[in-house]
């Protein structure tokens, strides 16, 4: 009887090691903030800029939290890096809309109205591919990256225009993050 109990205890320990220590952990991921600014590629002074040197820079900051502490509470060393198991990431609090607006009329669009149709998106890791704001939304909800994203316009902004841009991000729980650039003068 004593021998059977020891074997049963050993089997349970082995099962626990296989279940909790060999596979990756589960994580919840959500956007905690954005860094949003206007850039002048020629002299890094965004107070005045020429259209050809202008970019809006967006960096998404994600927070990653462990979904379950069960494997950490098991008391065994996590051996996930020694196996083929991968960590699982679940995106929570997904972004529903991303809207770029300006505080002055641009491209025949009134101030405070979406400029998304005129935005060209380029990811730092995928330079040269010109994407849309919808592609930015998809990338934000499906990939954890902290690469810069650059936004430009498909139409030149008239000289002597002084403008601030606002990026409004609305999440599925109706939470909003609003970021506004400093004023930029186009020369």
C-alpha positions, 0 to 999 in steps of 0.5 A: 500500500505504501509503495502504491501511494508513493507511485501515485504521488510520483505520478501526480508530481510528474503530471504537474511538472508536465502541465505547469512547467513545460508549457508557456504562460497565458498573458492578457495584453492591452494598450496602456498609452500612446506617444504622439508627436509631430516631427520635422525629419530635416532638423528635429524642430517641429515648430515649423516644417516643410510638407516633405519633411513632416511626419506624425509619429505614433508609438503604442505602449502595451501592458502585458499581464499574466492571465493566471498565476497557476503555473507560478504558484505550482512551486516548480521552475518554468521550463517553457524556454526549454520546450516548443510551447509558446506563450499565449497572448490574448488582446483585451480592451480592443481598439474600436476606432482611431481618428485623426483630426486637426484644429483648423480646416484642412483639405476642405474638411472642417476642423475637428472632423476626421482626416483619416481618408487623407492619412498614409501610414508607414510602420518603422519595421515595414518602410515603403508600404503605404497603408491606411488608418484601417491597417493601423487599427488592425495592427494595433489590435493584433500585434504587440510591437513598440515600433514607431508608426509614421503618419503623413498626408496624401495632400500637401498642407498649405504654407503658413498654416498653423495646426495641431493634430489630435489622435482619438482612440476609442476602445471597445469598453468606450474608454478613450485616449486622446493625444494632441501635438504641439502647434506646427507651422507649415513653411 
